[in-house]
Amino acid sequence: MTTLINDIKELKSRMVCRKVDNEMVLVPIVSDVAEMKVIYTLNEVASFIWEKVDEVETLNEIVSAVVDNFDTDQQTAVNDVNDFFNELLDKNV
């Protein structure tokens, strides 16, 4: 799991994040607009998870923060955090 958090931190360094109204938008940093494959719009939970990446050392810390701040159980939070990060990594953003 440590490798995944390191991969996410590296991915985050290649993204620009902006809050627009009540949503967060992630845009990959690319050298040419034609290379841009996707723009992500994050909901409240995904925004919270994304912001936590810089504050923690492990995914378990993110999962615990999600459980503490949202009405969810541990297993659902684990699944949501893993799904969110794996989707970003699978897209090769």
C-alpha positions as CSV (number, residue, x, y, z in Angstrom):
1,M,0.0,0.0,0.0
2,T,3.0,2.3,0.6
3,T,3.9,2.1,-3.1
4,L,0.4,3.2,-4.1
5,I,0.5,6.3,-1.9
6,N,3.9,7.1,-3.4
7,D,2.5,6.7,-6.9
8,I,-0.4,9.0,-6.0
9,K,1.9,11.6,-4.6
10,E,3.9,11.5,-7.8
11,L,0.7,11.7,-9.9
12,K,-0.5,14.7,-7.8
13,S,2.7,16.5,-8.7
14,R,1.6,16.3,-12.4
15,M,-1.8,17.7,-11.8
16,V,-3.3,21.2,-11.3
17,C,-6.2,21.4,-8.9
18,R,-8.8,24.2,-8.8
19,K,-12.0,24.6,-6.8
20,V,-14.9,25.7,-9.0
21,D,-18.1,26.4,-7.1
22,N,-18.5,23.4,-4.8
23,E,-16.5,21.0,-7.0
24,M,-12.8,20.4,-7.4
25,V,-11.3,20.1,-10.9
26,L,-8.1,18.2,-11.7
27,V,-6.3,18.9,-14.9
28,P,-3.1,17.0,-16.0
29,I,-0.1,19.2,-16.7
30,V,0.8,18.6,-20.3
31,S,3.1,20.3,-22.8
32,D,0.5,20.4,-25.5
33,V,-3.3,20.8,-25.1
34,A,-3.7,18.0,-27.7
35,E,-2.1,15.6,-25.3
36,M,-4.7,16.3,-22.6
37,K,-6.8,13.1,-22.3
38,V,-9.1,13.9,-19.4
39,I,-10.2,16.5,-16.9
40,Y,-11.6,15.2,-13.6
41,T,-14.4,16.8,-11.6
42,L,-14.3,15.5,-8.1
43,N,-17.3,15.3,-5.7
44,E,-17.0,16.2,-2.0
45,V,-15.6,12.9,-0.9
46,A,-13.1,12.6,-3.7
47,S,-12.0,16.2,-3.1
48,F,-11.4,15.4,0.5
49,I,-9.4,12.3,-0.4
50,W,-7.3,14.3,-2.9
51,E,-6.5,17.0,-0.4
52,K,-5.4,14.4,2.2
53,V,-2.7,13.0,0.0
54,D,-0.2,15.7,1.1
55,E,-1.0,15.3,4.7
56,V,-0.5,11.5,5.2
57,E,2.1,8.8,4.8
58,T,-0.3,5.9,4.2
59,L,-3.6,5.1,2.5
60,N,-4.9,3.8,5.9
61,E,-4.6,7.4,7.2
62,I,-6.8,8.6,4.4
63,V,-9.3,5.8,5.0
64,S,-9.5,6.7,8.7
65,A,-10.0,10.4,7.8
66,V,-12.8,9.5,5.4
67,V,-14.5,7.3,8.1
68,D,-14.1,10.1,10.7
69,N,-15.5,12.9,8.4
70,F,-18.2,11.1,6.4
71,D,-21.1,8.8,7.1
72,T,-19.4,5.6,6.0
73,D,-17.9,2.4,7.3
74,Q,-14.3,1.2,7.1
75,Q,-14.7,-1.3,4.3
76,T,-16.7,1.1,2.1
77,A,-14.0,3.8,2.7
78,V,-11.2,1.3,1.8
79,N,-13.0,0.4,-1.4
80,D,-13.7,4.0,-2.3
81,V,-10.2,5.2,-1.7
82,N,-8.6,2.3,-3.6
83,D,-11.1,2.7,-6.5
84,F,-10.5,6.4,-6.8
85,F,-6.7,6.2,-6.8
86,N,-6.6,3.1,-9.1
87,E,-8.9,4.8,-11.6
88,L,-6.6,7.8,-11.7
89,L,-3.5,5.6,-12.1
90,D,-5.2,3.4,-14.7
91,K,-5.9,6.5,-16.9
92,N,-2.2,7.2,-16.9
93,V,-2.9,10.8,-16.1
